[in-house]
Amino acid sequence: MAGDNSYKPGEIVKVSGIYSVVHEDGKGTFEVTCVEGEHFPPTRSGKGAHYELKYGATHSHKHNDLKGSESK
């Protein structure tokens, strides 16, 4: 069911991570990766389909432990 953790196609992704694509009838749900700053893609099922965040993750280019390299 759609709620505060639910996003429509075309909205901007605020948190990178794994999202469930949920159809209006609840059948055929699957998971996709969406990246912060991009738009949630359109769905073939039409109206009523939405995205629900399952697992948020920091995009690799924004993670502090992966920025630059230490040279000694």
C-alpha positions, -999 to +999 in steps of 0.1 A: +000+000+000+013+035-008+024+057+020+051+081+031+077+057+016+059+056-017+070+075-049+054+080-083+070+077-117+086+110-127+094+122-091+130+128-083+148+101-063+159+115-029+176+084-016+197+060-037+188+024-031+167-006-039+130+001-046+101-022-051+079-015-081+044-021-069+015-024-094-019-011-085-032-047-082-001-057-061+008-085-085+041-088-103+061-066-078+099-065-086+129-046-074+151-020-091+180+003-083+173+040-084+199+067-080+196+100-060+189+130-083+175+109-112+137+105-119+118+074-111+111+059-145+077+054-160+061+020-157+043+000-184+014-009-161+001+027-162-018+045-134-014+033-098+021+018-100+045+033-075+080+028-060+087+019-024+121+022-008+134-012+005+170-005+012+187+029+011+223+032+002+249+060-003+259+062-039+296+053-043+308+087-055+293+103-024+306+079+002+334+094+024+354+062+026+356+060-012+366+097-019+402+102-031+432+081-021+457+085+006+493+087-006+521+083+018 
